[in-house]
Amino acid sequence: MYEIGEYIVYGNHGVCRVEDVGSLDISGIDKSIECYTLQPVFSKSSTLYTPVDNDKVLMRRVITNDEAQELIDWIKDSPLLWIENDKQREEAYKDALRKHDCMDWVKIIKTLYVRKQERLSQGKKLTFTDEKYLAIAQDFLYGELSIAMEMDREEIEEMILGKLEQLNMV
């Protein structure tokens, strides 16, 4: 069970702060069901309510600062997630994103960074699909790392980009 004030990853909503735990005083909602009241950290416009025992949407704690550092150090050694077939590649990205695992997000970002460099050298851009999955993975990863490391998302983005740029020098 998560505590009030704790940061969690809640499905496709990304990082959320647990604002309250308990029954909801909303008409039509069973008062015996204990729920989390969640505030998405990077989208203040909405509040989410979910049962404490919800097993349909992935919920997990945000990684620790130490885990975040290890993840960033792992970038250079992480494998690429490249598949030549466009449909199979998109499915691999979808599967990776569904797991809400930081290591999978790193693989997508690294893969598409390398792919982007290759395509730019040929005078081409990333495909729309690749751009879409890159943006989603970056959004999830940078949001979680910014909370774990207590840094701005922009600083996280610069740090990750710096690690990726070092790949070209190897």
C-alpha positions in Angstrom: 0.0 0.0 0.0 1.3 3.4 -0.9 1.4 6.3 1.6 0.2 9.9 1.2 2.9 12.0 -0.3 4.6 9.0 -2.0 5.3 9.1 -5.8 4.2 6.2 -7.9 4.0 5.4 -11.6 0.3 4.9 -12.5 -0.2 3.3 -15.9 0.0 5.7 -18.9 -0.5 8.7 -16.6 3.1 8.6 -15.6 4.3 9.8 -12.2 1.6 10.6 -9.7 1.7 11.8 -6.1 -0.6 10.0 -3.7 -2.8 12.7 -2.2 -5.1 10.6 -0.2 -6.0 7.0 0.7 -9.5 6.1 1.8 -13.1 5.9 0.8 -14.4 8.4 -1.7 -17.2 10.8 -0.8 -18.7 10.7 -4.3 -22.3 9.7 -5.0 -22.6 6.3 -6.7 -19.2 5.1 -5.4 -19.2 2.2 -2.9 -17.9 3.7 0.4 -16.4 0.4 1.4 -13.9 0.5 -1.4 -10.6 2.1 -0.4 -9.1 4.3 -3.1 -6.0 6.3 -3.9 -6.5 9.9 -4.9 -3.6 10.6 -7.3 -2.4 13.9 -8.7 -0.4 13.4 -11.9 2.9 15.4 -11.4 3.3 16.7 -14.9 -0.4 17.3 -15.6 -2.0 19.3 -12.8 -5.3 19.6 -14.6 -6.7 16.2 -13.5 -7.1 14.1 -10.4 -7.3 10.3 -10.6 -9.1 7.9 -8.3 -8.3 4.2 -8.3 -9.1 1.4 -5.9 -6.1 0.4 -3.7 -6.4 -3.2 -5.0 -6.6 -2.2 -8.7 -4.9 -4.9 -10.7 -6.0 -3.7 -14.1 -3.6 -0.7 -14.2 0.0 -1.0 -13.4 1.1 0.8 -10.2 4.6 0.9 -8.8 6.8 3.0 -6.8 9.1 5.5 -8.6 12.7 4.2 -8.7 15.2 5.5 -6.2 18.0 8.0 -6.8 20.5 5.1 -6.7 18.5 3.1 -9.2 18.2 6.1 -11.4 22.0 6.6 -11.3 22.6 3.0 -12.2 20.1 3.2 -15.1 21.9 6.3 -16.5 25.2 4.5 -16.2 23.7 1.5 -18.0 22.7 3.5 -21.1 26.0 2.8 -23.0 25.7 -0.9 -22.3 22.0 -1.3 -22.9 21.0 -3.3 -26.0 19.2 -1.8 -28.9 15.6 -2.7 -29.6 15.8 -2.5 -33.3 13.7 -4.7 -35.6 13.7 -4.1 -39.4 10.1 -4.9 -40.0 8.0 -1.7 -39.3 5.0 -3.5 -37.9 7.0 -5.8 -35.6 9.1 -2.9 -34.4 6.0 -0.9 -33.5 4.6 -4.0 -31.6 7.9 -4.3 -29.7 7.7 -0.6 -28.7 4.1 -1.0 -27.6 5.0 -4.1 -25.5 7.9 -2.3 -24.0 5.8 0.7 -23.1 3.0 -1.4 -21.6 5.5 -2.8 -19.0 6.3 0.6 -17.6 9.9 -0.4 -17.0 12.6 2.2 -17.1 15.1 -0.2 -18.8 12.7 -0.7 -21.7 12.3 3.1 -22.1 16.1 3.5 -22.2 16.2 0.8 -24.9 13.6 2.6 -27.0 15.3 6.0 -26.6 18.8 4.6 -27.3 17.6 2.6 -30.3 15.7 5.6 -31.8 18.6 8.0 -31.1 21.0 5.7 -33.1 18.3 5.3 -35.8 17.9 9.1 -36.0 21.6 9.6 -36.4 21.7 7.0 -39.2 18.8 8.6 -41.0 20.1 12.1 -40.6 23.4 11.0 -42.2 21.3 9.8 -45.2 19.4 13.1 -45.3 16.3 11.6 -43.9 14.2 12.1 -40.8 12.8 9.6 -38.3 9.5 8.1 -39.3 6.3 9.5 -37.7 5.9 6.2 -35.8 9.5 6.3 -34.5 9.1 9.9 -33.4 5.8 9.0 -31.6 7.4 6.2 -29.6 10.5 8.2 -28.9 8.4 11.0 -27.4 6.4 8.7 -25.3 9.4 6.9 -23.9 11.2 10.2 -23.2 8.1 11.6 -21.5 7.9 8.5 -19.2 11.6 8.2 -18.5 12.4 11.9 -18.0 9.4 12.3 -15.7 10.3 9.4 -13.5 14.0 10.3 -13.4 13.3 13.9 -12.5 11.3 12.8 -9.4 13.8 10.1 -8.4 16.8 12.5 -8.8 15.0 15.7 -7.7 16.0 17.5 -10.9 14.2 19.4 -13.6 13.1 17.3 -16.6 15.2 19.6 -18.8 18.3 18.7 -16.8 17.5 15.0 -17.1 17.0 15.3 -20.9 20.4 17.1 -21.2 22.0 14.3 -19.1 20.5 11.5 -21.2 21.4 13.3 -24.4 25.0 13.7 -23.2 25.2 9.9 -22.6 23.7 9.2 -26.0 26.1 11.6 -27.8 29.0 9.7 -26.2 27.9 6.6 -28.1 29.0 8.2 -31.4 32.5 8.6 -30.0 33.0 4.9 -29.3 
